[in-house]
Amino acid sequence: MRLGGGTTPPTSNPPTTPQTGLVGWATQNGGTSGGGSAATTTVTSASALTSALNSTSAAVIRVSGTINCSGMLRVRSNKTILGNSGATIAGCGFTINGDRNVIIRNLTFRNWGDDAINVEQSATNIWIDHNSFTAGYDGAVDIKRGSDFITVSWNRVYGHDKSMLLGHSDDNASQDVGKLRVSYHHNWFDGSNQRHPRVRFGNPVHVYNNYYSNVRGYGVASTMNAGVLVEGNYFENTPDPYHLGEGSSGPGSLVARNNHFVNSGSGQTGGSVAGIPYSYTLDTPSNVKSIVTGGAGAGRISV
C-alpha cells in the first residue's frame, strides 16, 4: 500500500516513561538483537574498545568513562555497545562496514574527525538509540551504500551542522534503490543545522515523532526518487521543516501528515510513499516536545 494522505495509527497520551523498546525498520529482516546474551566486556581505553569492537565473536561491550581516540573504529557483527553513566567517545567514530546486527546505545559522541557513526556497504539490522552527538566534523549518523533495516531513535544532536545523511551520492542508485529503509523516531534535533535526515533513494523512510527545535537550515529533504513519510513531528522555530530536492539532487516524494508547528514554515510535499510494514504507536504530535526532551539522548535510560 502506498501512502497519500492516509490514516494515522493510534496515538497515545504522554507516557510516564519514554518508550525504550525497538520499533521500526530494525525489527524487520529477522530483527536486531546485537550481542544478545553473549558475555559482557567493559572497556576503558581506546585500545581495549578497538579490540572488542573488531572481534568476530558476539559480545556485549560496556564503555566506561571517556575514551579519547581518533579515526574510525570498525564494529563487527553481533555487537551490543552500551555506555555506562557518562560514557563518552571523544575524537573518533564507529563504522559498520558490511556487518549486521549491531546495537549502539547510551553513548555521547563529541569532536569526531569524520563521522560519529557511519553505516555502509550493505550493513543491515542496526539500532542506534539514546545517544548524544555534538561538535563533530561530518555526519552524526550517516547511512549509505545499500545499507538497510535500520532504526535511529531517541538521539539528541546539538551544537552540530550535518546531522543524518541517508544515501551519499546521486550516482549510487544501482546499490541503493530498494535499500536504505530507515526509521527515525523520537530524536531531538536541538539547534542543529541540516540533514534531519537528507534522503536519497530510500523508500519508505519513516520520520516520526521527532522534535525539531531552532533548526537553522532545514529539517527533512527528500531527493533522488526517495519516498519519505514525515508524520507526528513537532517543529518549533524551524522555518524550513521539509522540502523536495536539495542542492544538485533532484526531488523525491514526501508525504507529511499530523505534524505540529510552532513558529515554523509549512513545508513542501509531493508524490506518494510506499507503505510502512511494521506496527508502531504514534505519540500525539502536540505532546512530542515534552516527551522527546524528557527522554532523548544519552543518560536517559538504564542499560
Backbone as CSV, one residue per row, in Angstrom:
resi,resn,N_x,N_y,N_z,CA_x,CA_y,CA_z,C_x,C_y,C_z
1,MET,0.837,-1.189,0.000,0.000,0.000,0.000,0.873,1.239,0.000
2,ARG,0.539,2.185,-0.861,1.274,3.445,-0.915,0.485,4.511,-0.192
3,LEU,1.182,5.463,0.370,0.575,6.476,1.216,0.360,7.769,0.454
4,GLY,-0.832,8.283,0.523,-1.099,9.636,0.063,-1.364,10.454,1.300
5,GLY,-2.656,10.739,1.584,-2.995,11.347,2.858,-2.978,10.288,3.935
6,GLY,-3.757,9.189,3.705,-3.698,8.045,4.591,-4.349,8.266,5.933
7,THR,-4.432,7.213,6.696,-4.919,7.296,8.062,-3.747,7.068,8.986
8,THR,-3.827,7.626,10.179,-2.716,7.503,11.115,-2.947,6.331,12.048
9,PRO,-1.873,5.762,12.598,-2.017,4.732,13.616,-2.549,5.346,14.900
10,PRO,-2.938,4.521,15.872,-3.432,5.073,17.134,-2.399,5.996,17.772
11,THR,-2.872,7.087,18.359,-1.981,7.985,19.093,-2.111,7.714,20.583
12,SER,-1.141,8.229,21.328,-1.130,7.960,22.766,-0.999,9.258,23.536
13,ASN,-1.399,9.218,24.800,-1.114,10.313,25.710,0.340,10.217,26.142
14,PRO,0.915,11.310,26.728,2.322,11.245,27.147,2.551,10.087,28.104
15,PRO,3.526,9.220,27.839,3.782,8.102,28.742,4.465,8.592,30.004
16,THR,4.351,7.809,31.056,5.042,8.183,32.295,6.541,7.978,32.147
17,THR,6.950,7.022,31.322,8.361,6.855,30.981,8.470,6.748,29.468
18,PRO,9.565,7.232,28.891,9.699,7.177,27.437,9.708,5.740,26.922
19,GLN,9.234,5.570,25.699,9.343,4.277,25.047,10.826,3.922,24.927
20,THR,11.162,2.687,25.213,12.572,2.296,25.152,12.805,1.072,24.283
21,GLY,11.770,0.404,23.835,11.939,-0.803,23.048,12.228,-0.509,21.586
22,LEU,12.672,-1.521,20.886,12.986,-1.401,19.474,11.706,-1.370,18.648
23,VAL,11.590,-0.353,17.793,10.470,-0.184,16.872,11.067,0.172,15.514
24,GLY,10.336,-0.105,14.443,10.748,0.404,13.148,11.442,-0.627,12.282
25,TRP,12.190,-0.122,11.307,12.770,-0.987,10.289,13.725,-2.030,10.860
26,ALA,14.383,-1.743,11.976,15.324,-2.718,12.542,14.629,-3.924,13.149
27,THR,13.283,-3.905,13.253,12.552,-5.096,13.695,12.331,-6.074,12.542
28,GLN,12.546,-5.636,11.309,12.291,-6.457,10.134,13.536,-7.285,9.760
29,ASN,13.377,-8.145,8.763,14.523,-8.930,8.269,15.123,-9.809,9.362
30,GLY,14.274,-10.345,10.233,14.749,-11.204,11.314,15.015,-10.505,12.622
31,GLY,14.923,-9.162,12.639,15.101,-8.414,13.871,16.553,-8.103,14.190
32,THR,16.738,-7.323,15.267,18.069,-6.851,15.658,18.255,-7.120,17.143
33,SER,19.196,-7.972,17.473,19.430,-8.370,18.867,20.842,-8.057,19.339
34,GLY,21.715,-7.569,18.458,23.081,-7.245,18.847,23.817,-8.461,19.381
35,GLY,24.494,-8.249,20.505,25.235,-9.349,21.120,24.382,-10.314,21.900
36,GLY,23.083,-9.978,22.051,22.175,-10.873,22.758,22.639,-11.170,24.163
37,SER,22.742,-12.447,24.497,23.142,-12.861,25.848,24.628,-13.225,25.930
38,ALA,25.396,-12.750,24.956,26.837,-13.042,24.965,27.519,-12.397,26.168
39,ALA,28.724,-12.835,26.434,29.483,-12.313,27.574,29.703,-10.813,27.445
40,THR,29.742,-10.147,28.600,29.929,-8.692,28.650,31.397,-8.361,28.892
41,THR,31.901,-7.386,28.127,33.252,-6.872,28.293,33.160,-5.384,28.611
42,THR,33.826,-4.916,29.658,33.864,-3.490,29.978,35.194,-2.915,29.515
43,VAL,35.120,-1.797,28.773,36.344,-1.197,28.221,36.490,0.230,28.737
44,THR,37.733,0.622,28.973,38.026,1.958,29.491,39.118,2.660,28.700
45,SER,39.611,2.037,27.632,40.689,2.634,26.835,40.391,2.450,25.359
46,ALA,41.037,3.256,24.529,40.828,3.166,23.092,41.293,1.819,22.552
47,SER,42.399,1.312,23.054,42.904,0.034,22.545,41.957,-1.107,22.889
48,ALA,41.441,-1.103,24.105,40.500,-2.164,24.502,39.200,-2.063,23.724
49,LEU,38.725,-0.832,23.507,37.497,-0.637,22.730,37.691,-1.114,21.298
50,THR,38.798,-0.736,20.674,39.082,-1.140,19.294,39.092,-2.648,19.157
51,SER,39.744,-3.319,20.085,39.832,-4.775,20.051,38.475,-5.433,20.222
52,ALA,37.682,-4.913,21.155,36.364,-5.505,21.423,35.416,-5.310,20.247
53,LEU,35.429,-4.134,19.649,34.535,-3.855,18.530,34.883,-4.706,17.314
54,ASN,36.172,-4.975,17.135,36.637,-5.659,15.927,36.639,-7.179,16.065
55,SER,36.279,-7.679,17.223,36.213,-9.121,17.403,35.121,-9.716,16.525
56,THR,35.355,-10.905,16.000,34.342,-11.566,15.180,33.339,-12.350,16.023
57,SER,33.505,-12.355,17.332,32.575,-13.053,18.222,31.456,-12.123,18.672
58,ALA,30.294,-12.685,18.938,29.210,-11.899,19.525,29.636,-11.401,20.894
59,ALA,29.234,-10.155,21.233,29.654,-9.588,22.511,28.741,-8.443,22.922
60,VAL,28.651,-8.246,24.221,28.059,-7.048,24.810,29.227,-6.241,25.364
61,ILE,29.397,-5.024,24.871,30.542,-4.185,25.222,30.044,-2.992,26.013
62,ARG,30.544,-2.845,27.231,30.199,-1.690,28.060,31.359,-0.698,28.037
63,VAL,31.029,0.550,27.724,32.020,1.617,27.687,31.926,2.403,28.987
64,SER,33.049,2.570,29.664,33.084,3.281,30.938,34.028,4.475,30.843
65,GLY,33.571,5.648,31.288,34.404,6.839,31.281,34.500,7.460,29.903
66,THR,35.489,8.331,29.743,35.743,8.994,28.460,36.884,8.292,27.743
67,ILE,36.630,7.893,26.511,37.657,7.255,25.701,38.075,8.230,24.610
68,ASN,39.321,8.637,24.628,39.878,9.529,23.621,40.495,8.695,22.509
69,CYS,40.134,8.999,21.289,40.540,8.159,20.179,40.553,8.993,18.906
70,SER,40.968,8.386,17.796,40.985,9.093,16.525,40.606,8.124,15.413
71,GLY,40.209,8.685,14.272,39.847,7.854,13.130,38.487,7.210,13.307
72,MET,38.284,6.087,12.616,37.037,5.331,12.655,37.320,3.923,13.157
73,LEU,36.584,3.490,14.168,36.750,2.167,14.745,35.711,1.229,14.145
74,ARG,36.155,0.123,13.576,35.219,-0.786,12.925,34.463,-1.631,13.942
75,VAL,33.143,-1.712,13.736,32.266,-2.526,14.570,31.844,-3.740,13.752
76,ARG,32.146,-4.945,14.240,31.777,-6.160,13.531,30.394,-6.642,13.971
77,SER,29.911,-7.662,13.314,28.543,-8.156,13.520,28.306,-8.651,14.946
78,ASN,27.026,-8.637,15.317,26.544,-9.232,16.566,27.176,-8.578,17.796
79,LYS,27.063,-7.254,17.833,27.600,-6.483,18.952,26.501,-5.607,19.564
80,THR,26.468,-5.559,20.878,25.716,-4.541,21.611,26.733,-3.663,22.317
81,ILE,26.683,-2.364,22.063,27.614,-1.416,22.673,26.799,-0.492,23.552
82,LEU,27.064,-0.505,24.841,26.294,0.244,25.817,27.208,1.184,26.579
83,GLY,26.778,2.409,26.773,27.538,3.325,27.591,27.097,3.266,29.042
84,ASN,28.048,3.089,29.950,27.740,3.289,31.358,27.480,4.773,31.594
85,SER,27.078,5.148,32.773,26.747,6.542,33.065,27.899,7.469,32.705
86,GLY,27.646,8.458,31.852,28.645,9.437,31.463,29.617,8.975,30.395
87,ALA,29.428,7.801,29.827,30.375,7.269,28.842,30.440,8.166,27.611
88,THR,31.659,8.470,27.176,31.881,9.412,26.079,32.928,8.873,25.122
89,ILE,32.656,9.014,23.838,33.626,8.718,22.785,34.077,10.070,22.230
90,ALA,35.326,10.415,22.444,35.835,11.740,22.096,36.894,11.635,21.019
91,GLY,36.627,12.228,19.857,37.646,12.339,18.818,37.557,11.333,17.698
92,CYS,36.773,10.269,17.869,36.686,9.257,16.820,35.238,8.859,16.595
93,GLY,35.032,7.942,15.657,33.696,7.451,15.375,33.702,5.956,15.166
94,PHE,32.501,5.403,14.988,32.325,3.983,14.710,31.923,3.807,13.254
95,THR,32.429,2.772,12.602,31.976,2.429,11.253,31.506,0.986,11.231
96,ILE,30.319,0.778,10.684,29.755,-0.555,10.482,29.775,-0.778,8.979
97,ASN,30.701,-1.592,8.523,31.012,-1.720,7.105,30.703,-3.141,6.649
98,GLY,29.482,-3.332,6.114,29.098,-4.631,5.610,28.712,-5.646,6.659
99,ASP,28.737,-5.263,7.918,28.365,-6.177,9.001,26.893,-6.009,9.349
100,ARG,26.400,-6.809,10.298,24.972,-6.789,10.601,24.737,-7.027,12.099
101,ASN,23.521,-6.694,12.504,23.038,-6.989,13.852,23.883,-6.286,14.922
102,VAL,23.791,-4.962,14.919,24.567,-4.126,15.845,23.629,-3.158,16.563
103,ILE,23.830,-3.013,17.874,23.081,-2.067,18.708,24.080,-1.120,19.368
104,ILE,23.805,0.199,19.275,24.650,1.217,19.913,23.746,2.105,20.734
105,ARG,23.954,2.140,22.070,23.043,2.871,22.957,23.803,3.598,24.073
106,ASN,23.274,4.738,24.434,23.638,5.456,25.670,25.073,5.966,25.687
107,LEU,25.556,6.415,24.532,26.895,6.996,24.434,26.802,8.458,24.027
108,THR,27.755,9.258,24.488,27.935,10.614,23.993,29.142,10.628,23.061
109,PHE,28.911,11.134,21.839,29.986,11.302,20.867,30.273,12.792,20.717
110,ARG,31.558,13.164,20.774,31.904,14.568,20.582,33.249,14.687,19.859
111,ASN,33.354,15.757,19.101,34.619,16.128,18.442,35.170,15.037,17.527
112,TRP,34.277,14.275,16.887,34.761,13.261,15.953,35.344,13.917,14.711
113,GLY,36.312,13.258,14.087,37.019,13.839,12.960,36.468,13.457,11.599
114,ASP,35.580,12.444,11.527,34.961,12.028,10.271,33.453,11.972,10.516
115,ASP,32.879,10.797,10.702,31.502,10.653,11.164,31.520,10.105,12.585
116,ALA,30.451,10.371,13.328,30.334,9.729,14.640,29.945,8.264,14.472
117,ILE,28.892,8.010,13.682,28.506,6.641,13.344,28.291,6.588,11.839
118,ASN,29.017,5.708,11.172,28.937,5.519,9.728,28.474,4.090,9.458
119,VAL,27.363,3.954,8.717,26.823,2.644,8.385,26.860,2.518,6.866
120,GLU,27.572,1.505,6.344,27.733,1.444,4.893,27.967,0.026,4.397
121,GLN,28.019,-0.088,3.052,28.319,-1.324,2.343,27.378,-2.464,2.743
122,SER,26.078,-2.182,2.585,25.032,-3.192,2.786,24.975,-3.729,4.207
123,ALA,25.384,-2.924,5.188,25.158,-3.276,6.590,23.658,-3.345,6.853
124,THR,23.239,-4.311,7.653,21.813,-4.485,7.911,21.537,-4.698,9.390
125,ASN,20.290,-4.380,9.759,19.783,-4.597,11.113,20.661,-3.908,12.157
126,ILE,20.530,-2.590,12.179,21.296,-1.725,13.078,20.317,-0.894,13.885
127,TRP,20.553,-0.778,15.196,19.727,0.060,16.073,20.647,1.049,16.785
128,ILE,20.417,2.340,16.542,21.203,3.435,17.126,20.255,4.226,18.007
129,ASP,20.442,4.167,19.330,19.388,4.581,20.252,19.946,5.301,21.476
130,HIS,19.308,6.403,21.845,19.623,7.130,23.086,21.087,7.540,23.198
131,ASN,21.611,8.082,22.097,22.956,8.656,22.112,22.878,10.169,21.973
132,SER,23.959,10.851,22.346,24.076,12.293,22.160,25.260,12.579,21.236
133,PHE,25.084,13.578,20.379,26.103,13.931,19.394,26.314,15.439,19.404
134,THR,27.583,15.870,19.493,27.848,17.307,19.467,29.247,17.591,18.936
135,ALA,29.355,18.692,18.210,30.637,19.314,17.848,31.571,18.410,17.069
136,GLY,31.004,17.636,16.133,31.844,16.813,15.284,32.095,17.445,13.933
137,TYR,32.868,16.734,13.105,33.253,17.272,11.801,32.179,17.031,10.742
138,ASP,31.839,15.762,10.495,30.864,15.456,9.445,29.613,14.881,10.095
139,GLY,29.043,13.814,9.533,27.740,13.363,9.987,27.727,12.806,11.398
140,ALA,26.612,13.031,12.095,26.401,12.354,13.369,26.068,10.885,13.114
141,VAL,25.092,10.637,12.244,24.742,9.270,11.856,24.539,9.272,10.348
142,ASP,25.474,8.736,9.590,25.371,8.652,8.131,25.176,7.200,7.726
143,ILE,24.199,6.973,6.852,23.828,5.627,6.416,23.857,5.620,4.893
144,LYS,24.553,4.665,4.299,24.768,4.763,2.858,25.143,3.409,2.263
145,ARG,25.369,3.422,0.912,25.876,2.289,0.153,25.105,0.986,0.413
146,GLY,23.791,1.043,0.196,22.982,-0.155,0.230,22.655,-0.710,1.600
147,SER,22.901,0.033,2.656,22.542,-0.438,3.997,21.020,-0.423,4.164
148,ASP,20.512,-1.201,5.138,19.071,-1.441,5.163,18.636,-1.928,6.545
149,PHE,17.348,-1.789,6.831,16.707,-2.279,8.058,17.354,-1.659,9.308
150,ILE,17.171,-0.354,9.446,17.864,0.418,10.482,16.869,1.300,11.220
151,THR,17.019,1.389,12.537,16.241,2.306,13.367,17.187,3.250,14.090
152,VAL,16.875,4.547,14.008,17.636,5.604,14.678,16.648,6.312,15.601
153,SER,16.784,6.098,16.910,15.733,6.518,17.831,16.275,7.196,19.084
154,TRP,15.544,8.177,19.576,15.802,8.796,20.879,17.218,9.363,21.019
155,ASN,17.778,9.864,19.929,19.090,10.511,19.988,18.925,12.023,20.060
156,ARG,19.939,12.708,20.565,19.955,14.173,20.592,21.179,14.671,19.828
157,VAL,20.945,15.576,18.889,22.023,16.229,18.145,21.974,17.713,18.477
158,TYR,23.072,18.258,18.970,23.102,19.678,19.325,24.495,20.235,19.058
159,GLY,24.557,21.546,18.786,25.843,22.177,18.528,26.577,21.525,17.380
160,HIS,25.843,21.200,16.301,26.443,20.445,15.206,25.766,20.839,13.904
161,ASP,26.466,20.623,12.785,25.951,21.032,11.475,25.242,19.888,10.760
162,LYS,25.973,18.906,10.258,25.419,17.857,9.395,24.993,16.661,10.243
163,SER,23.690,16.506,10.388,23.195,15.527,11.357,23.123,14.109,10.812
164,MET,22.203,13.849,9.882,21.938,12.475,9.477,21.716,12.395,7.976
165,LEU,22.698,11.863,7.270,22.639,11.664,5.830,22.182,10.239,5.544
166,LEU,21.274,10.088,4.590,20.838,8.765,4.158,21.006,8.685,2.645
167,GLY,22.053,7.977,2.212,22.396,7.916,0.795,23.412,8.982,0.453
168,HIS,24.603,8.578,0.008,25.725,9.513,-0.061,25.909,10.169,-1.415
169,SER,25.313,9.591,-2.497,25.635,10.100,-3.826,24.456,9.934,-4.772
170,ASP,24.245,10.937,-5.636,23.223,10.852,-6.669,23.527,9.745,-7.674
171,ASP,24.772,9.308,-7.753,25.193,8.326,-8.743,25.163,6.886,-8.231
172,ASN,24.587,6.659,-7.046,24.679,5.325,-6.436,23.358,4.558,-6.463
173,ALA,22.505,4.860,-7.431,21.191,4.218,-7.489,21.288,2.699,-7.582
174,SER,22.241,2.168,-8.319,22.296,0.729,-8.531,22.466,-0.042,-7.231
175,GLN,23.133,0.550,-6.262,23.323,-0.108,-4.965,22.231,0.262,-3.972
176,ASP,21.629,1.440,-4.127,20.750,1.977,-3.092,19.264,1.744,-3.323
177,VAL,18.815,1.679,-4.560,17.387,1.517,-4.808,16.915,0.179,-4.223
178,GLY,15.803,0.230,-3.495,15.289,-0.941,-2.809,15.894,-1.172,-1.443
179,LYS,16.840,-0.325,-1.051,17.515,-0.426,0.250,17.330,0.918,0.980
180,LEU,18.196,1.188,1.940,18.178,2.456,2.701,16.828,2.678,3.378
181,ARG,16.247,1.619,3.918,14.984,1.732,4.647,15.311,1.948,6.125
182,VAL,14.954,3.137,6.601,15.348,3.575,7.938,14.159,4.231,8.625
183,SER,14.035,3.996,9.930,13.072,4.701,10.774,13.822,5.668,11.673
184,TYR,13.385,6.923,11.684,13.922,7.946,12.579,12.792,8.375,13.492
185,HIS,12.889,8.046,14.773,11.791,8.441,15.656,12.289,8.915,17.024
186,HIS,11.584,9.880,17.555,11.844,10.444,18.891,13.268,10.980,19.056
187,ASN,13.823,11.484,17.967,15.111,12.174,18.053,14.883,13.657,18.327
188,TRP,15.851,14.286,18.982,15.793,15.709,19.298,16.882,16.413,18.498
189,PHE,16.450,17.140,17.481,17.364,17.947,16.673,17.350,19.352,17.268
190,ASP,18.361,19.613,18.072,18.376,20.732,19.010,19.338,21.816,18.514
191,GLY,18.817,22.717,17.665,19.654,23.782,17.143,20.680,23.298,16.146
192,SER,20.519,22.088,15.652,21.414,21.583,14.606,20.991,22.194,13.268
193,ASN,21.790,22.001,12.238,21.623,22.821,11.046,20.869,22.141,9.910
194,GLN,21.252,20.930,9.533,20.707,20.323,8.316,20.789,18.806,8.394
195,ARG,20.100,18.149,7.430,20.128,16.690,7.283,19.475,15.999,8.474
196,HIS,18.157,16.133,8.552,17.436,15.548,9.702,16.286,14.638,9.285
197,PRO,16.433,13.719,8.342,17.612,13.432,7.527,17.530,14.072,6.139
198,ARG,18.620,13.948,5.372,18.656,14.223,3.935,18.681,12.867,3.259
199,VAL,17.678,12.587,2.429,17.436,11.234,1.947,17.613,11.137,0.431
200,ARG,18.339,10.119,-0.008,18.373,9.691,-1.409,17.857,8.254,-1.501
201,PHE,17.012,7.975,-2.468,16.633,6.640,-2.937,15.787,5.819,-1.965
202,GLY,15.989,5.873,-0.663,15.269,5.011,0.266,13.755,5.221,0.203
203,ASN,12.982,4.120,0.281,11.515,4.216,0.212,10.901,2.902,0.704
204,PRO,10.115,2.945,1.826,9.794,4.155,2.569,10.801,4.420,3.687
205,VAL,11.097,5.686,3.869,11.842,6.173,5.026,10.826,6.818,5.952
206,HIS,10.867,6.474,7.223,9.830,6.878,8.169,10.410,7.836,9.202
207,VAL,9.929,9.059,9.199,10.415,10.115,10.094,9.232,10.530,10.963
208,TYR,9.206,10.050,12.212,8.014,10.313,13.028,8.358,10.633,14.474
209,ASN,7.521,11.481,15.054,7.606,11.845,16.473,8.970,12.378,16.882
210,ASN,9.637,13.100,15.976,10.875,13.790,16.322,10.562,15.230,16.724
211,TYR,11.460,15.819,17.498,11.328,17.221,17.904,12.429,18.031,17.240
212,TYR,12.016,18.999,16.430,12.928,19.905,15.732,12.870,21.263,16.420
213,SER,13.962,21.661,17.031,13.998,22.885,17.820,15.071,23.830,17.279
214,ASN,14.652,25.000,16.789,15.595,26.020,16.325,16.544,25.482,15.256
215,VAL,16.000,24.690,14.338,16.800,24.161,13.238,17.073,25.283,12.251
216,ARG,18.330,25.554,11.985,18.717,26.761,11.252,18.653,26.589,9.742
217,GLY,18.977,25.410,9.236,18.979,25.188,7.795,17.654,24.616,7.330
218,TYR,17.525,23.295,7.378,16.264,22.647,7.032,16.112,21.380,7.866
219,GLY,14.890,20.891,7.909,14.616,19.659,8.625,14.884,18.442,7.757
220,VAL,13.885,18.029,6.976,13.966,16.815,6.161,14.030,17.206,4.690
221,ALA,14.898,16.541,3.916,14.937,16.718,2.471,14.784,15.352,1.808
222,SER,13.818,15.239,0.891,13.621,14.019,0.115,14.102,14.268,-1.307
223,THR,15.097,13.480,-1.744,15.722,13.705,-3.045,15.891,12.383,-3.797
224,MET,16.177,12.476,-5.069,16.572,11.345,-5.899,15.596,10.166,-5.799
225,ASN,14.306,10.471,-5.999,13.254,9.453,-6.026,13.057,8.718,-4.709
226,ALA,13.547,9.271,-3.612,13.255,8.711,-2.294,11.771,8.864,-1.988
227,GLY,11.306,8.099,-1.017,9.954,8.250,-0.510,9.994,8.375,0.999
228,VAL,9.598,9.527,1.533,9.742,9.813,2.956,8.374,10.154,3.550
229,LEU,7.997,9.447,4.599,6.789,9.760,5.361,7.196,10.547,6.594
230,VAL,6.716,11.771,6.698,7.035,12.673,7.802,5.744,12.860,8.599
231,GLU,5.670,12.242,9.771,4.396,12.290,10.495,4.588,12.451,11.996
232,GLY,3.679,13.222,12.573,3.620,13.353,14.017,4.824,14.012,14.639
233,ASN,5.556,14.832,13.874,6.716,15.534,14.416,6.307,16.886,14.985
234,TYR,7.171,17.455,15.808,6.944,18.765,16.414,8.049,19.690,15.907
235,PHE,7.665,20.681,15.107,8.615,21.657,14.557,8.443,22.982,15.279
236,GLU,9.513,23.454,15.896,9.471,24.735,16.612,10.629,25.614,16.144
237,ASN,10.307,26.850,15.763,11.326,27.793,15.282,12.174,27.162,14.173
238,THR,11.482,26.508,13.258,12.127,25.829,12.135,11.482,26.327,10.847
239,PRO,12.057,27.343,10.209,11.413,27.951,9.042,11.208,26.997,7.870
240,ASP,12.093,26.010,7.693,12.016,25.091,6.558,11.956,23.658,7.087
241,PRO,10.781,23.174,7.479,10.710,21.864,8.125,10.992,20.689,7.191
242,TYR,10.537,20.771,5.931,10.815,19.681,4.990,10.588,20.177,3.574
243,HIS,11.365,19.590,2.633,11.225,20.007,1.245,11.701,18.907,0.294
244,LEU,11.473,19.143,-0.992,11.840,18.202,-2.054,13.077,18.708,-2.776
245,GLY,14.040,17.798,-3.021,15.281,18.195,-3.652,16.194,18.911,-2.683
246,GLU,17.481,18.888,-2.987,18.457,19.590,-2.134,19.758,19.712,-2.898
247,GLY,20.281,20.920,-2.986,21.500,21.127,-3.736,21.294,20.713,-5.181
248,SER,22.199,19.884,-5.707,22.084,19.411,-7.083,21.243,18.144,-7.198
249,SER,20.722,17.631,-6.085,19.922,16.406,-6.101,18.480,16.717,-6.466
250,GLY,17.938,15.970,-7.407,16.552,16.164,-7.808,15.578,15.722,-6.732
251,PRO,14.289,16.050,-6.916,13.302,15.796,-5.867,12.946,14.324,-5.718
252,GLY,12.618,13.948,-4.497,11.964,12.682,-4.214,10.500,12.939,-3.922
253,SER,9.881,11.994,-3.248,8.499,12.148,-2.787,8.491,12.335,-1.280
254,LEU,7.525,13.092,-0.797,7.393,13.306,0.635,5.918,13.479,0.979
255,VAL,5.444,12.638,1.872,4.093,12.735,2.409,4.205,13.205,3.850
256,ALA,3.491,14.268,4.201,3.503,14.798,5.572,2.096,14.725,6.142
257,ARG,1.987,14.269,7.376,0.670,14.222,7.996,0.791,14.365,9.510
258,ASN,-0.152,15.093,10.068,-0.314,15.221,11.521,0.929,15.745,12.223
259,ASN,1.632,16.681,11.587,2.753,17.340,12.251,2.260,18.567,13.009
260,HIS,3.056,19.010,13.978,2.693,20.153,14.820,3.732,21.246,14.601
261,PHE,3.253,22.467,14.357,4.140,23.573,14.006,3.991,24.723,15.000
262,VAL,5.122,25.210,15.488,5.162,26.404,16.334,6.191,27.356,15.733
263,ASN,5.746,28.498,15.259,6.648,29.486,14.662,7.551,28.855,13.604
264,SER,6.950,28.048,12.730,7.698,27.319,11.708,6.989,27.413,10.367
265,GLY,7.719,27.094,9.298,7.117,27.047,7.985,6.200,25.851,7.831
266,SER,5.550,25.767,6.666,4.579,24.700,6.434,5.159,23.518,5.679
267,GLY,6.305,23.673,5.042,6.943,22.565,4.363,6.427,22.345,2.954
268,GLN,7.137,21.506,2.202,6.815,21.185,0.817,6.625,19.685,0.686
269,THR,5.553,19.264,0.045,5.269,17.845,-0.128,5.008,17.536,-1.594
270,GLY,4.945,16.237,-1.910,4.614,15.827,-3.263,4.854,14.354,-3.459
271,GLY,4.050,13.731,-4.318,4.229,12.329,-4.650,3.640,11.400,-3.613
272,SER,3.977,10.123,-3.727,3.483,9.096,-2.818,4.647,8.294,-2.272
273,VAL,4.369,7.573,-1.181,5.409,6.848,-0.453,4.907,5.428,-0.218
274,ALA,5.795,4.446,-0.299,5.425,3.059,-0.039,4.927,2.891,1.393
275,GLY,4.133,1.869,1.630,3.539,1.649,2.943,4.541,1.205,3.992
276,ILE,4.226,1.505,5.246,5.055,1.113,6.380,4.644,-0.295,6.803
277,PRO,5.580,-1.252,6.889,5.197,-2.644,7.127,5.106,-3.061,8.589
278,TYR,5.574,-2.232,9.502,5.657,-2.627,10.906,4.634,-1.858,11.745
279,SER,4.337,-2.383,12.928,3.429,-1.716,13.854,4.179,-0.673,14.673
280,TYR,3.486,0.426,14.984,4.075,1.458,15.829,2.941,2.282,16.419
281,THR,3.229,2.922,17.535,2.276,3.824,18.177,2.766,5.248,17.987
282,LEU,1.920,6.084,17.446,2.284,7.476,17.204,1.881,8.317,18.414
283,ASP,2.856,8.959,19.054,2.529,9.881,20.137,1.809,11.098,19.581
284,THR,0.895,11.645,20.368,0.159,12.837,19.958,1.147,13.943,19.603
285,PRO,1.082,14.503,18.386,2.118,15.445,17.942,2.354,16.624,18.879
286,SER,1.287,17.180,19.462,1.474,18.338,20.344,2.193,17.977,21.633
287,ASN,2.275,16.684,21.959,2.976,16.241,23.161,4.429,15.847,22.904
288,VAL,4.833,15.848,21.635,6.146,15.307,21.278,7.285,16.112,21.903
289,LYS,7.153,17.425,21.985,8.226,18.231,22.587,8.537,17.760,23.999
290,SER,7.523,17.624,24.829,7.765,17.235,26.219,8.242,15.792,26.313
291,ILE,7.709,14.927,25.471,8.114,13.527,25.504,9.579,13.379,25.095
292,VAL,9.948,14.013,23.990,11.301,13.838,23.462,12.339,14.538,24.334
293,THR,12.076,15.765,24.763,13.066,16.443,25.605,13.223,15.740,26.948
294,GLY,12.201,15.020,27.371,12.285,14.270,28.614,12.988,12.932,28.489
295,GLY,13.212,12.470,27.237,13.742,11.131,27.079,14.890,10.941,26.125
296,ALA,15.169,11.927,25.250,16.166,11.699,24.203,17.581,11.990,24.683
297,GLY,18.532,11.282,24.102,19.935,11.496,24.398,20.497,10.495,25.381
298,ALA,21.809,10.539,25.547,22.480,9.658,26.494,22.107,10.038,27.926
299,GLY,22.172,9.067,28.816,21.907,9.308,30.218,20.452,9.295,30.600
300,ARG,19.576,8.922,29.687,18.136,8.936,29.958,17.554,7.547,30.156
301,ILE,18.364,6.522,30.003,17.886,5.156,30.189,18.877,4.388,31.062
302,SER,18.387,3.309,31.653,19.259,2.387,32.376,19.535,1.201,31.481
303,VAL,20.794,0.915,31.246,21.148,-0.185,30.352,22.132,-1.128,31.052
